[in-house]
Amino acid sequence: MSRRLFFLFPDEVHAQSVVDELAYRRVPKRRIYAIARGVQLKTLPEATERQKRDTTFRVENFLWKANLVVFVLALLAFVATLVMGNLFGIVVSASIMLLTFFAGEQFVVHVPDVHLTEFTDALGHGEVLLMVDVPRSRALEIDYFVRHSHPEAVTGGVGWSVDAFGM
């Protein structure tokens, strides 16, 4: 799982200069995506439809809700087996509840969470959003580079991406 860094730029020229400089820092152009609304991108690599629709947000939302549903079902099973006095059912349902609790906790604490909905206003004003997918080990380096060498860039945060699914 890669980290997706989000940067806002006032126009395409500024964003293109960062794309060019990132190429020197060994960030492949196929890992850089741009989104703009009301502005025709001429030189920047445009985001795919999945990226524009923020598929990662939908996947996160689905997994979170599924985790909650499994927890509630295990809780109901726990109460029912407690009333019936079924020791095996109590242990299994309590184990499932613990598992879903820890899975949810790991998701909330360790998975970065930035989505396109946070950039709606900026995109509406003609700004360009640049998304850069980098390995987790290089996220701080690339973020530091962009923030310090391009004061016009607004750091939008860090999300996650799965290259295999094109999200």
N, C-alpha and C positions, 0 to 999 in steps of 0.2 A: 504494500500500500504506500503510495507516494503522498507527499504533502503538496497541497495546491496553495500557492501564495497569490494573493490578490493585491493589485496596485491600480489606482485610479490616476489617469493623466488628463490634462486639459485638452489635448488634441492628439492627432495621429503622429505628428512629427516627433513629439516628445516620447511617445510610446515606442516608435520605431527606433529611436536612438538607444533605448534600453534593450530592445530585441537584438540589435546589432552588437551591443557590448556583452550581452549574455552569451552570444555565440563565441566570443573570445574566452569566456569563462567556462566553456565546454558544456553549455546547456543547449541541447539539440532544439532546433526550431520546431520540430514536430511535438515538442513538449510545451510550446508557448501558444496561447490562444487569446484572441481579442474579441471583445463584444462591444458594440456601439449601437445606439438606437438613434435613428434620424440622421446618421452620418454614414456615408459610404466609405468603407475601409478599402484603400487602394493597395497598400503595401504590407499590411499586417496579416499574419496568419489567422483566419477567422475560425471561431469556435464551431464545433459540430452542433447539430440540432439537439443531441442529448445534453450537451454542456449548456446550451442556451436555455433548455427547459429545466435545468438544475435537477437532473435525475438523482444525484447523490442525496438531495434533500428528501426526495420521495422514498428512496431506499431506507434512509435513516428513520424516517417517519413510520414506515411499514414495520421495520424491525423493532422499534421502540413500542409501538402499539401491540405487536405480536407478543413481545416479552411481557407486557402488562396483562394481556389476556391469559397467557399461560400461568402467570402468577396468581391471578384471581381464580382461575379454574382449580389450581392446586390448593389455594386457600379454601375454596368450597369443598373440595375433596377432603382436605384436612379436617374441617369441621364435621363433615359427614362421617368420616371414619373414626373420629374422636367420639362422636355420639354412639356409633355402633360398637366401639371398643375393639376395632380391628387394628392390632399393633403393626402389622405389615403395611397397611394402607396409610397409617399415621407416619411411619418412617419414610415411605416413598413420597408422599405428598409434601412432607416437610423438606425432604431432600430437593425436590423440584423447586419449591419456594426459595430455598437457599441458593440454588443454582441460578435461577432467574434474577434474584436480588444481586448476586455478585456479577452476573453478566451485565446487568443494567448499570451497576456502579462502575465497572470497567469502561463501558461505553461512554458514560457521562464524564468520567475523570480523564480518560486517556485519548479519546478521539476528538480532534479539533473540529470546531463547528462554526463555519462561516458559509453563508449561502447567498445566492444572487439577489434574493429579496432585499438584502441590506444595501444594495447598490441601485435600487430602482430610481430614486430621486436623482442621483448623480448621472445615471445613464439618460434620464429624461432631459437633462440639461446639456446633453451633447458631449459628455466626457467619455473617455475610452477606458474600459476595464481590461486590464491585462492579467491573464491567469497563467502562472508558471508552475508546472509540475516538476518537482525535484525530489530526489531521494530524501528521506527523513534526515540523514546525516548532513545534508547540504542546505537545509532550509534556513538556518540562522545566517549562514555565510551569504547566501543570495539576498536575503532580506536586508541584511546590514549593508551590502554593496549598493542596492537600489536606493535605500533611504539616505545614505551618505553621499552618493555621487549624483543623485537627482533630487534636489529639494522640491521640485514641482510634483513629484510623485507622492500620492497619499497612500500609505499602507492600509490595506483593507482587512488584513488578518490572514489566518491560515485555516485551510480546510483539508479534506482528504480526497484522494482520487484513486480509482482502480483502473490501471491501464488496460487490463484484459477486457474490460467491459466498455471502454471508451467513454467513461463518465467524467 
